[in-house]
């Protein structure tokens, strides 16, 4: 809920600042948006770690719905890892480009 709204709001603000070619404000807004998205994914992963241990939960690790080590056998886990890694990459790449380092590409 609130993390998603924060991520979307700050990202929209970053796009508005980018359209105005206001680099410093865009970087700040984008960093806040990506941090909110990263926090959202991190909290989801932490919560999921708890629910797979509850026998009454539909996500409980069983023979029919195995988890594996760190839930690697569940496809959505890769999506959540993506949502943790991608915001960090976007912020790092943008800061490198803004600093004149030429970026990764």
mmCIF file of the C-alpha atoms, coordinates in Angstrom:
data_MODEL
# 
_entry.id   MODEL 
# 
loop_
_atom_site.group_PDB 
_atom_site.id 
_atom_site.type_symbol 
_atom_site.label_atom_id 
_atom_site.label_alt_id 
_atom_site.label_comp_id 
_atom_site.label_asym_id 
_atom_site.label_entity_id 
_atom_site.label_seq_id 
_atom_site.pdbx_PDB_ins_code 
_atom_site.Cartn_x 
_atom_site.Cartn_y 
_atom_site.Cartn_z 
_atom_site.occupancy 
_atom_site.B_iso_or_equiv 
_atom_site.pdbx_formal_charge 
_atom_site.auth_seq_id 
_atom_site.auth_comp_id 
_atom_site.auth_asym_id 
_atom_site.auth_atom_id 
_atom_site.pdbx_PDB_model_num 
ATOM 1   C CA . UNK A 1 1   ? 0.000  0.000   0.000   1.00 0.00 ? 1   UNK A CA 1 
ATOM 2   C CA . UNK A 1 2   ? 1.907  2.999   1.285   1.00 0.00 ? 2   UNK A CA 1 
ATOM 3   C CA . UNK A 1 3   ? 5.272  1.935   -0.140  1.00 0.00 ? 3   UNK A CA 1 
ATOM 4   C CA . UNK A 1 4   ? 3.727  1.464   -3.570  1.00 0.00 ? 4   UNK A CA 1 
ATOM 5   C CA . UNK A 1 5   ? 2.098  4.882   -3.445  1.00 0.00 ? 5   UNK A CA 1 
ATOM 6   C CA . UNK A 1 6   ? 5.387  6.427   -2.308  1.00 0.00 ? 6   UNK A CA 1 
ATOM 7   C CA . UNK A 1 7   ? 7.344  4.669   -5.048  1.00 0.00 ? 7   UNK A CA 1 
ATOM 8   C CA . UNK A 1 8   ? 4.860  5.710   -7.721  1.00 0.00 ? 8   UNK A CA 1 
ATOM 9   C CA . UNK A 1 9   ? 4.547  9.282   -6.457  1.00 0.00 ? 9   UNK A CA 1 
ATOM 10  C CA . UNK A 1 10  ? 8.264  9.908   -6.233  1.00 0.00 ? 10  UNK A CA 1 
ATOM 11  C CA . UNK A 1 11  ? 8.839  8.245   -9.618  1.00 0.00 ? 11  UNK A CA 1 
ATOM 12  C CA . UNK A 1 12  ? 6.197  10.469  -11.211 1.00 0.00 ? 12  UNK A CA 1 
ATOM 13  C CA . UNK A 1 13  ? 7.840  13.476  -9.604  1.00 0.00 ? 13  UNK A CA 1 
ATOM 14  C CA . UNK A 1 14  ? 11.206 12.320  -11.002 1.00 0.00 ? 14  UNK A CA 1 
ATOM 15  C CA . UNK A 1 15  ? 9.725  12.148  -14.505 1.00 0.00 ? 15  UNK A CA 1 
ATOM 16  C CA . UNK A 1 16  ? 8.343  15.675  -14.097 1.00 0.00 ? 16  UNK A CA 1 
ATOM 17  C CA . UNK A 1 17  ? 11.746 16.960  -12.953 1.00 0.00 ? 17  UNK A CA 1 
ATOM 18  C CA . UNK A 1 18  ? 13.461 15.154  -15.839 1.00 0.00 ? 18  UNK A CA 1 
ATOM 19  C CA . UNK A 1 19  ? 11.086 16.842  -18.294 1.00 0.00 ? 19  UNK A CA 1 
ATOM 20  C CA . UNK A 1 20  ? 12.125 20.194  -16.815 1.00 0.00 ? 20  UNK A CA 1 
ATOM 21  C CA . UNK A 1 21  ? 15.800 19.169  -17.041 1.00 0.00 ? 21  UNK A CA 1 
ATOM 22  C CA . UNK A 1 22  ? 16.186 19.622  -13.300 1.00 0.00 ? 22  UNK A CA 1 
ATOM 23  C CA . UNK A 1 23  ? 18.810 16.931  -12.734 1.00 0.00 ? 23  UNK A CA 1 
ATOM 24  C CA . UNK A 1 24  ? 19.460 17.346  -9.005  1.00 0.00 ? 24  UNK A CA 1 
ATOM 25  C CA . UNK A 1 25  ? 15.766 17.302  -8.101  1.00 0.00 ? 25  UNK A CA 1 
ATOM 26  C CA . UNK A 1 26  ? 15.176 14.398  -10.483 1.00 0.00 ? 26  UNK A CA 1 
ATOM 27  C CA . UNK A 1 27  ? 17.942 12.355  -8.846  1.00 0.00 ? 27  UNK A CA 1 
ATOM 28  C CA . UNK A 1 28  ? 16.559 13.038  -5.376  1.00 0.00 ? 28  UNK A CA 1 
ATOM 29  C CA . UNK A 1 29  ? 12.984 12.149  -6.353  1.00 0.00 ? 29  UNK A CA 1 
ATOM 30  C CA . UNK A 1 30  ? 14.124 9.062   -8.271  1.00 0.00 ? 30  UNK A CA 1 
ATOM 31  C CA . UNK A 1 31  ? 16.272 7.885   -5.363  1.00 0.00 ? 31  UNK A CA 1 
ATOM 32  C CA . UNK A 1 32  ? 13.307 8.241   -3.004  1.00 0.00 ? 32  UNK A CA 1 
ATOM 33  C CA . UNK A 1 33  ? 11.038 6.361   -5.420  1.00 0.00 ? 33  UNK A CA 1 
ATOM 34  C CA . UNK A 1 34  ? 13.509 3.546   -5.942  1.00 0.00 ? 34  UNK A CA 1 
ATOM 35  C CA . UNK A 1 35  ? 14.210 3.340   -2.196  1.00 0.00 ? 35  UNK A CA 1 
ATOM 36  C CA . UNK A 1 36  ? 10.471 3.000   -1.543  1.00 0.00 ? 36  UNK A CA 1 
ATOM 37  C CA . UNK A 1 37  ? 10.231 0.256   -4.181  1.00 0.00 ? 37  UNK A CA 1 
ATOM 38  C CA . UNK A 1 38  ? 13.240 -1.551  -2.731  1.00 0.00 ? 38  UNK A CA 1 
ATOM 39  C CA . UNK A 1 39  ? 11.774 -1.309  0.772   1.00 0.00 ? 39  UNK A CA 1 
ATOM 40  C CA . UNK A 1 40  ? 8.451  -2.653  -0.487  1.00 0.00 ? 40  UNK A CA 1 
ATOM 41  C CA . UNK A 1 41  ? 10.129 -5.695  -2.037  1.00 0.00 ? 41  UNK A CA 1 
ATOM 42  C CA . UNK A 1 42  ? 12.330 -6.237  1.009   1.00 0.00 ? 42  UNK A CA 1 
ATOM 43  C CA . UNK A 1 43  ? 9.338  -6.139  3.389   1.00 0.00 ? 43  UNK A CA 1 
ATOM 44  C CA . UNK A 1 44  ? 7.434  -8.539  1.148   1.00 0.00 ? 44  UNK A CA 1 
ATOM 45  C CA . UNK A 1 45  ? 10.337 -10.991 1.159   1.00 0.00 ? 45  UNK A CA 1 
ATOM 46  C CA . UNK A 1 46  ? 10.662 -10.741 4.942   1.00 0.00 ? 46  UNK A CA 1 
ATOM 47  C CA . UNK A 1 47  ? 6.936  -11.378 5.396   1.00 0.00 ? 47  UNK A CA 1 
ATOM 48  C CA . UNK A 1 48  ? 7.008  -14.298 2.977   1.00 0.00 ? 48  UNK A CA 1 
ATOM 49  C CA . UNK A 1 49  ? 9.824  -15.863 4.987   1.00 0.00 ? 49  UNK A CA 1 
ATOM 50  C CA . UNK A 1 50  ? 7.432  -15.952 7.939   1.00 0.00 ? 50  UNK A CA 1 
ATOM 51  C CA . UNK A 1 51  ? 4.289  -17.211 6.160   1.00 0.00 ? 51  UNK A CA 1 
ATOM 52  C CA . UNK A 1 52  ? 5.967  -20.234 4.531   1.00 0.00 ? 52  UNK A CA 1 
ATOM 53  C CA . UNK A 1 53  ? 6.504  -21.549 8.055   1.00 0.00 ? 53  UNK A CA 1 
ATOM 54  C CA . UNK A 1 54  ? 2.800  -21.381 9.032   1.00 0.00 ? 54  UNK A CA 1 
ATOM 55  C CA . UNK A 1 55  ? 0.968  -24.667 8.270   1.00 0.00 ? 55  UNK A CA 1 
ATOM 56  C CA . UNK A 1 56  ? -2.387 -22.885 7.916   1.00 0.00 ? 56  UNK A CA 1 
ATOM 57  C CA . UNK A 1 57  ? -1.070 -20.452 5.293   1.00 0.00 ? 57  UNK A CA 1 
ATOM 58  C CA . UNK A 1 58  ? -1.646 -21.266 1.579   1.00 0.00 ? 58  UNK A CA 1 
ATOM 59  C CA . UNK A 1 59  ? 2.040  -20.479 0.927   1.00 0.00 ? 59  UNK A CA 1 
ATOM 60  C CA . UNK A 1 60  ? 3.231  -23.072 3.443   1.00 0.00 ? 60  UNK A CA 1 
ATOM 61  C CA . UNK A 1 61  ? 6.207  -25.043 2.129   1.00 0.00 ? 61  UNK A CA 1 
ATOM 62  C CA . UNK A 1 62  ? 5.053  -28.599 1.396   1.00 0.00 ? 62  UNK A CA 1 
ATOM 63  C CA . UNK A 1 63  ? 5.731  -31.464 -1.015  1.00 0.00 ? 63  UNK A CA 1 
ATOM 64  C CA . UNK A 1 64  ? 3.066  -30.093 -3.399  1.00 0.00 ? 64  UNK A CA 1 
ATOM 65  C CA . UNK A 1 65  ? 4.349  -26.499 -3.149  1.00 0.00 ? 65  UNK A CA 1 
ATOM 66  C CA . UNK A 1 66  ? 8.078  -26.715 -2.359  1.00 0.00 ? 66  UNK A CA 1 
ATOM 67  C CA . UNK A 1 67  ? 10.119 -23.682 -1.461  1.00 0.00 ? 67  UNK A CA 1 
ATOM 68  C CA . UNK A 1 68  ? 13.686 -24.834 -1.603  1.00 0.00 ? 68  UNK A CA 1 
ATOM 69  C CA . UNK A 1 69  ? 16.498 -22.878 0.008   1.00 0.00 ? 69  UNK A CA 1 
ATOM 70  C CA . UNK A 1 70  ? 15.472 -19.220 0.341   1.00 0.00 ? 70  UNK A CA 1 
ATOM 71  C CA . UNK A 1 71  ? 12.339 -19.926 -1.756  1.00 0.00 ? 71  UNK A CA 1 
ATOM 72  C CA . UNK A 1 72  ? 14.426 -20.260 -4.934  1.00 0.00 ? 72  UNK A CA 1 
ATOM 73  C CA . UNK A 1 73  ? 11.919 -22.778 -6.315  1.00 0.00 ? 73  UNK A CA 1 
ATOM 74  C CA . UNK A 1 74  ? 9.116  -20.225 -6.373  1.00 0.00 ? 74  UNK A CA 1 
ATOM 75  C CA . UNK A 1 75  ? 9.088  -18.111 -9.559  1.00 0.00 ? 75  UNK A CA 1 
ATOM 76  C CA . UNK A 1 76  ? 7.868  -14.920 -7.878  1.00 0.00 ? 76  UNK A CA 1 
ATOM 77  C CA . UNK A 1 77  ? 11.004 -14.955 -5.724  1.00 0.00 ? 77  UNK A CA 1 
ATOM 78  C CA . UNK A 1 78  ? 13.015 -14.044 -8.801  1.00 0.00 ? 78  UNK A CA 1 
ATOM 79  C CA . UNK A 1 79  ? 10.615 -11.178 -9.494  1.00 0.00 ? 79  UNK A CA 1 
ATOM 80  C CA . UNK A 1 80  ? 11.108 -9.837  -5.980  1.00 0.00 ? 80  UNK A CA 1 
ATOM 81  C CA . UNK A 1 81  ? 14.868 -10.141 -6.259  1.00 0.00 ? 81  UNK A CA 1 
ATOM 82  C CA . UNK A 1 82  ? 14.562 -8.179  -9.505  1.00 0.00 ? 82  UNK A CA 1 
ATOM 83  C CA . UNK A 1 83  ? 12.573 -5.482  -7.634  1.00 0.00 ? 83  UNK A CA 1 
ATOM 84  C CA . UNK A 1 84  ? 15.351 -5.209  -5.046  1.00 0.00 ? 84  UNK A CA 1 
ATOM 85  C CA . UNK A 1 85  ? 18.263 -5.203  -7.507  1.00 0.00 ? 85  UNK A CA 1 
ATOM 86  C CA . UNK A 1 86  ? 16.786 -2.991  -10.238 1.00 0.00 ? 86  UNK A CA 1 
ATOM 87  C CA . UNK A 1 87  ? 16.163 0.089   -8.054  1.00 0.00 ? 87  UNK A CA 1 
ATOM 88  C CA . UNK A 1 88  ? 19.730 -0.091  -6.735  1.00 0.00 ? 88  UNK A CA 1 
ATOM 89  C CA . UNK A 1 89  ? 21.040 -0.389  -10.299 1.00 0.00 ? 89  UNK A CA 1 
ATOM 90  C CA . UNK A 1 90  ? 18.937 2.549   -11.548 1.00 0.00 ? 90  UNK A CA 1 
ATOM 91  C CA . UNK A 1 91  ? 20.087 4.832   -8.735  1.00 0.00 ? 91  UNK A CA 1 
ATOM 92  C CA . UNK A 1 92  ? 23.753 3.823   -9.103  1.00 0.00 ? 92  UNK A CA 1 
ATOM 93  C CA . UNK A 1 93  ? 23.699 4.237   -12.892 1.00 0.00 ? 93  UNK A CA 1 
ATOM 94  C CA . UNK A 1 94  ? 22.002 7.638   -12.646 1.00 0.00 ? 94  UNK A CA 1 
ATOM 95  C CA . UNK A 1 95  ? 24.435 8.885   -10.037 1.00 0.00 ? 95  UNK A CA 1 
ATOM 96  C CA . UNK A 1 96  ? 27.396 7.714   -12.126 1.00 0.00 ? 96  UNK A CA 1 
ATOM 97  C CA . UNK A 1 97  ? 26.007 9.470   -15.211 1.00 0.00 ? 97  UNK A CA 1 
ATOM 98  C CA . UNK A 1 98  ? 25.226 12.633  -13.238 1.00 0.00 ? 98  UNK A CA 1 
ATOM 99  C CA . UNK A 1 99  ? 28.761 12.656  -11.865 1.00 0.00 ? 99  UNK A CA 1 
ATOM 100 C CA . UNK A 1 100 ? 30.237 12.576  -15.355 1.00 0.00 ? 100 UNK A CA 1 
ATOM 101 C CA . UNK A 1 101 ? 31.600 9.056   -14.995 1.00 0.00 ? 101 UNK A CA 1 
ATOM 102 C CA . UNK A 1 102 ? 30.110 7.963   -18.304 1.00 0.00 ? 102 UNK A CA 1 
ATOM 103 C CA . UNK A 1 103 ? 27.813 5.381   -16.800 1.00 0.00 ? 103 UNK A CA 1 
ATOM 104 C CA . UNK A 1 104 ? 28.003 1.639   -17.089 1.00 0.00 ? 104 UNK A CA 1 
ATOM 105 C CA . UNK A 1 105 ? 26.961 1.583   -20.777 1.00 0.00 ? 105 UNK A CA 1 
# 
